[in-house]
């Protein structure tokens, strides 16, 4: 009897222990599930935060891209340069038919060179450079330099020095004008003209292939406006090296104008030295070389 009771108590104890262990195991399992659920929720929160940050970054990047695109669509640098250049051209045109401040300034400057020959040579190059870039006709300077330098050091050396000074100033100004024209207008010409019209595209290709020949002929023509052709060259497809080499073709006309200026009786007389037979000859020669340039495009 006592033995049965002991066995029964033992069984009860085992059952209690088993129930306790099951309960403990169940509690542990529930706790692990809760911790796992908490970890999952934490991971989801982190993922949501990451997605939000990515979305914010993407939105910020898109805003930056839109801002860059807006800036590119409005090339303010080109617009400002173009407006400044246009203002200068308008002023030069208006001044040439009204007050003539530029012509008076050139006369005063040339008179100053007579008294300051060495410094005047370098100053002359700088003034001719500025005049070329600013669309100011340089014929007065060219003729006046022939007279000033011819009077100062003799006909032959004077014409040679005047030719050198004119060539350096005009060439540097022409190159800068070319680069300005290419920077300001080349993209616009490509989009609005070259890409739309086959004939303009053919001309552009001709300047690429035969640019040196075409510009040599244009430079030899005295009736082709020197300053205008500088900017026009910038919007074509001609290579810079060909454009620069073609500038040597201005030497014959430069020598002629300096020689004519050197033969004048006074500085004021040199300004009107290109007249009569000389003017007619210049027109004829200009037409001939202009036509040759047109045929060279073909």
Number of C-alpha atoms within 10 A of each C-alpha: 6 7 8 9 10 11 12 12 12 12 12 12 12 12 12 12 12 12 12 12 12 12 12 12 12 12 12 12 12 12 12 12 12 12 12 12 12 12 12 12 12 12 12 12 12 12 12 12 12 12 12 12 12 12 12 12 12 12 12 12 12 12 12 12 12 12 12 12 11 11 11 10 9 11 11 11 10 15 13 12 15 17 11 12 16 14 12 16 15 12 14 19 13 12 14 15 8 9 10 13 12 16 17 10 11 16 17 11 16 21 15 14 20 16 12 12 16 10 11 19 18 15 17 23 22 19 18 26 25 18 19 25 23 20 23 22 19 19 17 21 26 28 31 29 31 34 32 27 28 24 19 15 13 14 18 14 15 22 30 18 19 31 24 17 22 29 22 17 21 27 22 20 25 27 22 19 25 25 18 21 21 20 17 20 18 19 13 13 16 17 10 10 14 20 12 12 10 11 12 16 16 14 16 20 17 18 22 15 15 17 24 21 17 24 25 20 21 27 25 23 26 22 16 16 13 21 21 16 16 24 23 15 24 25 22 24 19 21 16 16 10 18 22 17 13 20 21 14 17 21 16 13 16 22 21 17 27 30 24 21 32 28 19 20 12 14 21 13 15 25 21 13 20 17 11 8 9 14 13 12 13 17 15 15 15 20 17 14 21 22 13 16 20 12 10 16 17 9
